[in-house]
Amino acid sequence: MSENVVHLHKPTDPPPTDTAPTVLTVVPDAPPTRPVPLWIRSGRAIKTAATHERTRSTGRAVARHASYTFNGGRIVARRTWDGRTGSRYERMIRAAEAAGNLEAAEEWEERLQRFRAARHHRRMDLLHSPVEAAKGVAVGAGMSIGMLVALGVVMAINTGHVGDVIMPLSATIDFIALLIRIVQIVWGPALTIGPFLALLALWSVGRKQQAAPIWALPANVRNGEGEPITPSIVVKALRDLGVPALRNAIKEMGDAGASMLGPITIAGCGVEVDVTLPSGVATNEVQNRRRKLAENLTRHEHEVFITIPQAARTVRLWIADSGALDEPIGPSPLVTDDTMTADYTKGKAPWGQDLRGDAASLSLYQRHLLITGLSNQGKTVALRSLALWLSLDKSVQFLMGDLKGVGDWAMFDGLATTLIQGPTDEHVIQVTEMVEGAVDEMNRRIQAPPGTVFPPLIVLVDEAQVAFMCPAKDEDKRPYGGSKANSRYFMAVRKIHNQGRAVNVLMWQGTQDPTNENLPKLVREGAHTRASLALGTESQARMALGDKAVDGGAAPNLLRPGLDQGTLVLASSGIDIPAGQSSITVRTHYIDDDAAEAITDRAKALRDGVTTLHVVERGEERDRLADIARVLGDASRLRTQDVLKRLANLDEGAYGKWTFIDLKRVLDGTGAEPYKSDGVMVVGRDRLARALANRDDEGSASADG
């Protein structure tokens, strides 16, 4: 017999899933919501319908077409009035007077006098015209009846019936009666349809002239997409610019405000027009309102450029097609043409395109260069593209310092004589000594015989602001950075700026976010070619390009950081700038690292091979006087040419480039100067020994003191 076991404790383990009981949760019904009042629902529906895009589009269309009809009537009435009166001539006279053109005013006044004389003659003729018209009608009617009767007589003779004499006259009367009946039938519908046809004609005139408020125009016209720049649009934009004198002068001119404008010509991806301002309006009043002028022209600020040409009281407007400046300009010829070479003396580097769409090429011959801008705007690429082109001239030598040190200039390894890469103070010291070495080379070239031709030497420092801001000092407490007379980098750059051009030693610098501290005034003004990418303020633009360029319309501070990368404003005699302008805007080609390496590979193939130094060797300073005595040996005297050869054999790096002038400069004032013996210049051992002894005695005396 089995026993039933009853468990008296509660099990702790949960029951299996398949045997778990189903739990029913009863959710109470939500309380009924209060109905929205009818007036609120009606208001919401009306608001939704009134603000719906379809309703707004319909409202704009109605207002637009109504304005077309109304303003078309005004235009037709104005044209009719101009044709019947001398108001057109009077407006042109006022326009010429407002523009200060008295010759044109006199010419229009003469035309007005001729028009008035002709009108007076016509009015006098009207006094006699009724009588003349009556006579003409009577004569014409008589002649017509006589011809019809004569025709009837001919018909009657031919047919033999006397009644045919009046047949032509009767047919003519019947035809006139038919015309009258047709007019009676058509007259009623014509009176009904005629006004609608007239309104349609007025609407057509208004639509052609876009005579409607801006807000009512179609979206493509309202946003400026595809809307051509016409004289009336430019005049309206100038009128609404907020310059009282300009607005009043245009109002006096009426529709003749277009007389201020020169021809509107296609220029690249936009149009160009010269505007002669009326008397009392300064050019800077238009320049300072560039954004408002651009918006009045339905353009963005960066799509309108204002420059000052050579003509007095004139501004030149370049207006881009909408969105055209956001399109790339295509690859550089350096990338697409594998056979391209360079010519430092006569050639020009293909740098990009100007706003007119023409190729912008820059001459680098004997011109120091400065490129600046905010960070990450394409400064290094723009500077590097010039160096890449010049590297294809195998006579050009490069000394390069990259104080960013991220490999932007690594492809010049094996092409540049010196390439220093890095941002530390030690790299600044190396770059400074590299530039000072270029100064020594410049001095050596200056001392060469007149007429000596030297190969170009490009001393290039990218991120030069790091050098100017370097706090390091040498053992003599002279700072490497700064802009004082004892600053080593500053003074080396200044020396090259002052004299390097004449012997083809040129200084190229790239710097960012210029200030008086990281780009001293004397250095930036020493560059012959000055270019700037996007900057933050007008004061920085003046630092980068100079007052003359900025006053003439250059505005790199109005370029869009991040959006106008590679677009720069350039002031240089090495590029073709339109007459009267002081600067030009260039959209530079972008050459990436891979393409740059391919170009430098071609440049290296043109050369015999260059060993690139990555560190400037700073050996111990040689005792030049002792070295000269050493190479003389036991000889009582030695020709200067032999002394130079022995010195070069002793230390090629220190004496390999020495000339007679270098030797003479060291010996002058020591008592061992070269002298002539047997017709040749020699150096005497005894004199040199006395010079060394005197120097040692002076040194001992100084030490004892």
ZITA-V140690 format. One record per pair of residues at least 24 apart in sequence whose C-alpha atoms are under 10 Angstrom apart, sorted by the first residue. I is the first residue (numbers start at 1). J is the second residue. Records with the same first field share a line. If there is no record, write none. Layout:
I->J / J
This chain:
56->216
57->216 / 218 / 219
58->216
59->216
60->213 / 215 / 216 / 217 / 218
61->216 / 217 / 218
62->216
63->212 / 213 / 215 / 216 / 217
64->206 / 207 / 210 / 211 / 212 / 213 / 214 / 215 / 216 / 217 / 218
65->203 / 204 / 206 / 207 / 210 / 211 / 212 / 216 / 217
66->203 / 206 / 211 / 212
67->203 / 206 / 207 / 210 / 211 / 212 / 213 / 216
68->199 / 200 / 202 / 203 / 204 / 205 / 206 / 207 / 208 / 209 / 210 / 211 / 212 / 213
69->198 / 199 / 200 / 201 / 202 / 203 / 204 / 205 / 206 / 207 / 211 / 212
70->199 / 202 / 203 / 206 / 211 / 212
71->202 / 203 / 205 / 206 / 207 / 209 / 210 / 211 / 212
72->199 / 200 / 201 / 202 / 203 / 204 / 205 / 206 / 207 / 208 / 209 / 210 / 211 / 212
73->198 / 199 / 201 / 202 / 203 / 205 / 206
74->202 / 205 / 206 / 211
75->202 / 205 / 206 / 209 / 211
76->201 / 202 / 205 / 206
84->115 / 119
85->112 / 115 / 116 / 119
86->111 / 112 / 113 / 115 / 116 / 119
87->112
88->112 / 254 / 255 / 256
89->113 / 115 / 256
90->253
91->251 / 252 / 253 / 254 / 255 / 256 / 257
92->252 / 253 / 254 / 255 / 256 / 257 / 259
93->252 / 253 / 256
94->249 / 250 / 251 / 252 / 253 / 254 / 256
95->249 / 250 / 251 / 252 / 253 / 254 / 255 / 256 / 257 / 258 / 259 / 260 / 278
96->253 / 256 / 257 / 259 / 260 / 278
97->249 / 252 / 253 / 278 / 279
98->246 / 248 / 249 / 250 / 252 / 253 / 257 / 277 / 278 / 279 / 280
99->249 / 250 / 253 / 257 / 259 / 260 / 276 / 277 / 278 / 279 / 280
100->277 / 278 / 279 / 280
101->278 / 279
144->169
145->169 / 172
148->172
221->298
222->298
223->295 / 297 / 298 / 299 / 322
224->295 / 297 / 298 / 299 / 300 / 321 / 322
225->298 / 299 / 321 / 322 / 323
226->321 / 322
227->297 / 298 / 321 / 322
228->270 / 271 / 297 / 321 / 322
229->264 / 270 / 271 / 272 / 273 / 297 / 298 / 319 / 320 / 321
230->258 / 264 / 297
231->257 / 258 / 259 / 260 / 261 / 262 / 263 / 264 / 273
232->256 / 257 / 258 / 261
233->258 / 296 / 297 / 298
234->258 / 261 / 264 / 273 / 275 / 293 / 296 / 297 / 317
235->259 / 260 / 261 / 275 / 297
236->293 / 296 / 297
237->292 / 293 / 294 / 295 / 296 / 297 / 298
238->275 / 277 / 286 / 292 / 293 / 296 / 297
239->293 / 296
240->292 / 293 / 296
241->285 / 286 / 289 / 290 / 291 / 292 / 293 / 294 / 295 / 296
242->285 / 286 / 289 / 292 / 293
243->281 / 282 / 285 / 286 / 289
244->280 / 281
245->278 / 279 / 280 / 281 / 282
246->277 / 278 / 279 / 280 / 281 / 282 / 285 / 286
247->278 / 281
248->278
249->277 / 278 / 279 / 280 / 281
250->277 / 278
260->314
261->314 / 315 / 316
262->316
264->317 / 318
265->318
266->318 / 319 / 320 / 356
267->318 / 319 / 320 / 354 / 355 / 356 / 357 / 358
268->318 / 320 / 321 / 324 / 353 / 354 / 355 / 356 / 357 / 358
269->318 / 319 / 320 / 321 / 322 / 323 / 324 / 325 / 354 / 355 / 356 / 357
270->303 / 304 / 318 / 319 / 320 / 321 / 322 / 324 / 325 / 355 / 356 / 357
271->304 / 317 / 318 / 319 / 320 / 321 / 355 / 356
272->304 / 305 / 306 / 316 / 317 / 318 / 319 / 320 / 355 / 356
273->315 / 316 / 317 / 318 / 319
274->306 / 307 / 308 / 309 / 311 / 314 / 315 / 316 / 317 / 318
275->313 / 314 / 315 / 316 / 317
276->311 / 312 / 313 / 314 / 315 / 316
277->312 / 313 / 314 / 315
278->313 / 314
279->313
280->313
281->313 / 314
282->313 / 314 / 315
283->307 / 308 / 312 / 313 / 314 / 315 / 316 / 552 / 553
284->308 / 313 / 315 / 551 / 552 / 553
286->315
287->315 / 317 / 551 / 552 / 553 / 555
288->553
290->558
291->558
294->319
298->322
299->323
301->558 / 559 / 560
302->558 / 559 / 560 / 564
303->559
305->355 / 553 / 554 / 555 / 558 / 585
306->552 / 553 / 554 / 555
307->549 / 550 / 551 / 552 / 553 / 554 / 555 / 580 / 581 / 582 / 583 / 584
308->549 / 551 / 552 / 553 / 554 / 579 / 580 / 581 / 582 / 583
309->552 / 553 / 578 / 579 / 580 / 581 / 582
310->552 / 578 / 579 / 580 / 581 / 582
311->579 / 580
315->552 / 553
316->553 / 581
318->355 / 356
319->355
320->355 / 356
325->355 / 563 / 564 / 567 / 587
326->563 / 564
328->587 / 588 / 589 / 590
329->353 / 357 / 587 / 588 / 589 / 590
330->588 / 589 / 590
331->588 / 589 / 590 / 591
332->385 / 588 / 589 / 590 / 591 / 595
333->389 / 589
334->385 / 388 / 389 / 392 / 589 / 591 / 595 / 596 / 598 / 599
335->589 / 590 / 591 / 592 / 595 / 596 / 598 / 599
336->595
338->598 / 599 / 602
339->602
340->389 / 392 / 599 / 602
341->389 / 390 / 391 / 392 / 393 / 394 / 602 / 603 / 606
342->388 / 389 / 390 / 391 / 392 / 393 / 394 / 395 / 396 / 603
343->389 / 390 / 391 / 392 / 393 / 394 / 395 / 396
344->389 / 390 / 391 / 392 / 393 / 394 / 395 / 396 / 455 / 456
345->393 / 456
347->389 / 390 / 393
348->386 / 389 / 390 / 574 / 575
349->385 / 386 / 387 / 388 / 389 / 390 / 575
350->385 / 386 / 389 / 588 / 589
351->382 / 383 / 385 / 386 / 389 / 586 / 587 / 588 / 589 / 590
352->382 / 385 / 566 / 567 / 586 / 587 / 588 / 589 / 590
353->567 / 585 / 586 / 587 / 588 / 589
354->567 / 568 / 569 / 577 / 584 / 585 / 586 / 587 / 588
355->584 / 585 / 586 / 587
356->585 / 586
357->586 / 587
358->586
359->586 / 587 / 588
360->575 / 576 / 577 / 584 / 585 / 586 / 587 / 588
361->386 / 574 / 575 / 576 / 586
362->386 / 529 / 572 / 573 / 574 / 575 / 576
363->529 / 572 / 573 / 574 / 575 / 576
364->390 / 506 / 528 / 529 / 573 / 574 / 575
365->456 / 501 / 504 / 506 / 574
366->456 / 458 / 500 / 501 / 502 / 503 / 504 / 505 / 506 / 507 / 528 / 574
367->497 / 500 / 501 / 502 / 504 / 505 / 506 / 507 / 508 / 526 / 527 / 528 / 529 / 530 / 572 / 573 / 574
368->458 / 459 / 496 / 497 / 500 / 501 / 504 / 505 / 506 / 507 / 508 / 509 / 524 / 526 / 527 / 528 / 529 / 530
369->460 / 497 / 506 / 507 / 508 / 509 / 510 / 524 / 526 / 527 / 528 / 529 / 530 / 531 / 572
370->460 / 461 / 462 / 464 / 507 / 508 / 509 / 510 / 511 / 523 / 524 / 525 / 526 / 527 / 528 / 529 / 530 / 531 / 532 / 544 / 545
371->462 / 463 / 508 / 509 / 510 / 511 / 512 / 524 / 527 / 529 / 530 / 531 / 532 / 533 / 544 / 545 / 568 / 569 / 570
372->462 / 463 / 464 / 465 / 509 / 510 / 511 / 512 / 513 / 514 / 519 / 524 / 530 / 531 / 532 / 533 / 534 / 535 / 540 / 541 / 543 / 544 / 545 / 568
373->510 / 511 / 512 / 513 / 514 / 531 / 532 / 533 / 534 / 535 / 536 / 540 / 541 / 544 / 556 / 557 / 561 / 568
374->511 / 512 / 513 / 514 / 532 / 533 / 534 / 535 / 536 / 557 / 561 / 562
375->511 / 512 / 513 / 533 / 534 / 535 / 561 / 562
376->512 / 533 / 534 / 561 / 562 / 565 / 566
377->512 / 532 / 533 / 534 / 535 / 560 / 561 / 562 / 563 / 564 / 565 / 566 / 567 / 568
378->533 / 534 / 562 / 564 / 565 / 566 / 567 / 568 / 588 / 590
379->462 / 463 / 510 / 511 / 512 / 531 / 532 / 533 / 534 / 565 / 566 / 567 / 568
380->408 / 409 / 462 / 463 / 510 / 511 / 512 / 566
381->408 / 409 / 566 / 588 / 589 / 590 / 591 / 592 / 593 / 596
382->510 / 531 / 533 / 566 / 567 / 568 / 587 / 588 / 589 / 590 / 591
383->460 / 462 / 508 / 509 / 510 / 531
384->408 / 409 / 460 / 462 / 510 / 591 / 596
385->588 / 589 / 590 / 591 / 592 / 596 / 599
387->412 / 458 / 460 / 508 / 600
388->412 / 591 / 596 / 597 / 599 / 600 / 603
389->596 / 599 / 600 / 603
390->456 / 458 / 603
391->415 / 416 / 599 / 600 / 602 / 603 / 604 / 606 / 607
392->599 / 600 / 601 / 602 / 603 / 604 / 605 / 606 / 607
393->456 / 603 / 606 / 607
394->455 / 456 / 603 / 604 / 605 / 606 / 607 / 608
395->454 / 455 / 456 / 457 / 606 / 607
396->454 / 455 / 456 / 457 / 458 / 504
397->455 / 456 / 457 / 458 / 459 / 505 / 610
398->456 / 457 / 458 / 459 / 460 / 506 / 612
399->431 / 434 / 435 / 437 / 438 / 457 / 458 / 459 / 460 / 461 / 507 / 612 / 613
400->431 / 434 / 435 / 458 / 459 / 460 / 461 / 462 / 508 / 613 / 614
401->427 / 428 / 430 / 431 / 432 / 434 / 435 / 459 / 460 / 461 / 462 / 463 / 464 / 509 / 614
402->427 / 428 / 431 / 460 / 461 / 462 / 463 / 464 / 466 / 510
403->427 / 428 / 431 / 461 / 462 / 463 / 464 / 465 / 466 / 467
404->462 / 463 / 464 / 466
405->462 / 463
407->593
408->462 / 592 / 593 / 596
409->462 / 593 / 596 / 597
410->593 / 596 / 597
411->593 / 594 / 596 / 597 / 598 / 599 / 600 / 601
412->596 / 597 / 600 / 601 / 603 / 604 / 612
413->600 / 604 / 610 / 611 / 612 / 613 / 614
414->600 / 601 / 604 / 609 / 610 / 611 / 612 / 613
415->600 / 601 / 603 / 604 / 605 / 607 / 609 / 610 / 611 / 612
416->458 / 459 / 604 / 610 / 611 / 612 / 613 / 614
417->457 / 610 / 611 / 612 / 613 / 614
418->459 / 610 / 611 / 612 / 613 / 614 / 615 / 616
419->460 / 461 / 612 / 613 / 614 / 615 / 616
420->461 / 612 / 613 / 614 / 615 / 616
421->462 / 614 / 615
423->463 / 466 / 467
424->466 / 467 / 470
425->466 / 467 / 469 / 470 / 471 / 472 / 473 / 480 / 481
426->470 / 472
427->466 / 467 / 615 / 616
428->464 / 466 / 467 / 468 / 469 / 470 / 471 / 472 / 480 / 481 / 489
429->467 / 470 / 472 / 473 / 474 / 479 / 480 / 481 / 488 / 489 / 616
430->614 / 615 / 616 / 617 / 618
431->459 / 460 / 461 / 464 / 467 / 480 / 489 / 615 / 616
432->461 / 467 / 480 / 481 / 488 / 489 / 490 / 491 / 492 / 493 / 616
433->480 / 488 / 489 / 492 / 615 / 616 / 617 / 618
434->459 / 489 / 492 / 615 / 616 / 617
435->459 / 460 / 461 / 488 / 489 / 490 / 491 / 492 / 493 / 495 / 496 / 507
436->488 / 489 / 491 / 492 / 493 / 495 / 496
437->492 / 616
438->492 / 493 / 495 / 496 / 500 / 505 / 506 / 507
439->491 / 492 / 493 / 494 / 495 / 496 / 499 / 500 / 505
440->492 / 496
441->500 / 503 / 505 / 657
442->495 / 496 / 499 / 500 / 501 / 502 / 503 / 504 / 505 / 506
443->495 / 496 / 499 / 500 / 503
444->503 / 657 / 658 / 659 / 661 / 662
445->500 / 502 / 503 / 504 / 505
446->499 / 500 / 502 / 503
447->659 / 660 / 661 / 662
448->503 / 659 / 660 / 661
452->503
453->503 / 504
454->502 / 503 / 504 / 505
455->503 / 504 / 505
456->501 / 503 / 504 / 505 / 506
457->500 / 501 / 503 / 504 / 505 / 506 / 507
458->504 / 505 / 506 / 507 / 508
459->493 / 496 / 505 / 506 / 507 / 508 / 509
460->506 / 507 / 508 / 509 / 510
461->507 / 508 / 509 / 510 / 511
462->508 / 509 / 510 / 511 / 512
463->509 / 510 / 511 / 512
464->489 / 508 / 509 / 510 / 511 / 512 / 518 / 519
465->509 / 510 / 511 / 512 / 513 / 514 / 515 / 517 / 518 / 519 / 520
466->511 / 512 / 518 / 519
467->511 / 518 / 519
468->517 / 518 / 519 / 520
469->517 / 518 / 519
470->518
481->517 / 518
482->517 / 518 / 519 / 520
483->516 / 517 / 518 / 519 / 520 / 521 / 522 / 523
484->520
490->519 / 520 / 522 / 523
491->523
493->522 / 523 / 526
494->522 / 523 / 524 / 526
496->526
497->522 / 523 / 524 / 525 / 526 / 527 / 528
498->526
501->528
511->544
512->544
513->537 / 540 / 541 / 544
514->539 / 540 / 541 / 542 / 543 / 544
515->539 / 540 / 543 / 544
516->540 / 543
519->543 / 544
521->546
527->572
528->571 / 572 / 573 / 574
529->570 / 571 / 572 / 573 / 574 / 575
530->569 / 570 / 571 / 572 / 573 / 583
531->556 / 567 / 568 / 569 / 570 / 571 / 572 / 583 / 584 / 585 / 586
532->556 / 557 / 566 / 567 / 568 / 569 / 570 / 571 / 585
533->557 / 558 / 559 / 560 / 561 / 564 / 565 / 566 / 567 / 568 / 569 / 570 / 585 / 586 / 587
534->558 / 559 / 560 / 561 / 562 / 563 / 564 / 565 / 566 / 567 / 568 / 569
535->559 / 560 / 561 / 568
536->560 / 561
541->569
544->569 / 570 / 571
545->569 / 570 / 571 / 572 / 582 / 583
546->571
548->581 / 582 / 583
549->581 / 582 / 583 / 584
550->582 / 583
551->582
552->580 / 581 / 582 / 583
553->581 / 582 / 583 / 584
554->581 / 582 / 583 / 584 / 585
555->583 / 585
556->585
565->590
566->590
619->654
621->654
622->651 / 654
624->654 / 655 / 663 / 666 / 667
625->663 / 666 / 667 / 670 / 672 / 688 / 689 / 691 / 692 / 695
626->688 / 689 / 691 / 692
627->651
628->663 / 666 / 667 / 683 / 685 / 688
629->683 / 684 / 685 / 686 / 687 / 688 / 689 / 692
630->685
632->683 / 684 / 685 / 688
633->685
634->685
635->683 / 684 / 685 / 686
636->682 / 683 / 684 / 685 / 686 / 687
637->674 / 677 / 681 / 682 / 683 / 684 / 685 / 686 / 687 / 688
638->674 / 677 / 680 / 681 / 682 / 683 / 684 / 685
639->674 / 675 / 676 / 677 / 680 / 681 / 682 / 683 / 684
640->664 / 674 / 675 / 676 / 680 / 681 / 682 / 683 / 684
641->680 / 681 / 682 / 683
642->682 / 683
643->682 / 683
667->691
670->694 / 695
